[in-house]
């Protein structure tokens, strides 16, 4: 083993490993940094000035109650030659002038090829009775390049005629939108490679029908009872693996064809009717069953009183359960008999593994 001399040790400590990386990797690193930190890398060397100017940028505009005019967005969009990969605009209150300014930003050539877009106005306008403003029309120009999109707190393209085509879009979140049922179905149908769909608090659709050859995950929520969605129909989803339902949504779920559906989370015992074909399940009560559902491996139920018979019902319907979660409401008042039944349920945990759903 050679002796590490003091001079050699000093050379190793002073060696610049970062500068030895290729420009492509350095560009990825700068892209992942917050905008301000990415800009500060220019002080490291003249090479980083080139990297900063050419690296794809993740640009976040969090406008709460100030003025969009005071933000240095124009300087970034019109003086920096490099592209923008993700553009996020979040604000509480937006005047007509603010939206015209955002529309100008979205028309910047620097945003050509944008892959991710988030535009969200928070929901205070509904509480104050103020109608939401429309999504800037210039957002449509990214339809051919977007991979992920999140739209919220606005009117979704009210004059679109129900025509949408997003050939690369894989992740879509629509929250607190005013959107027609026709536009929503057209949006989903116009995303041929869509993998993830999240619908929260939207106003307009009462029924959503999913027919997608690529979708893997669906989430539905209606916090504070704001949304109007009453029914979700999974008509044909051969790749669907997960369905998530968030607190507040009161809908019926009908699954006609989803052979890979393995995870169901957030089903409410009080007001979710779940149908698999002609099988019907209300909470833990089987209303009707002619065949079992072998694909479901993970099932999470909320607002349920513990009941051994309910566990048996669920295992009958979903014989291949690996994980079963039941959330008991904190406000539930159990009778003496129910308490004894709950104790029996807990004692059975050794013989009946509630996480594996398999009796010993």
Secondary structure by P-SEA (a helix, b strand, c coil): cccccaaaaaaaaaccccccccaaaaaaaaaaccaaaaaacccccaaaaaaaaccccccccccccccccccaaaaaaccccccccbbbbbbccccaaaaaaaaaaaaccccccccbbbbbbccccccccbbbbccccccccccccccbbbbcccccccccccccccccccbbbbccccccaaaaaaaaaacccccbbbbcccccccbbbbbcccccbbbbbbccccccccbbbccccccccbbbbccccbbbbbbccccccccccccccccbbbbcccbbbccccccccccccccccbbbbccccccaaaaaaaaaacccccbbbbbbbccccccaaaaaaaaaaaaacccccccccccc
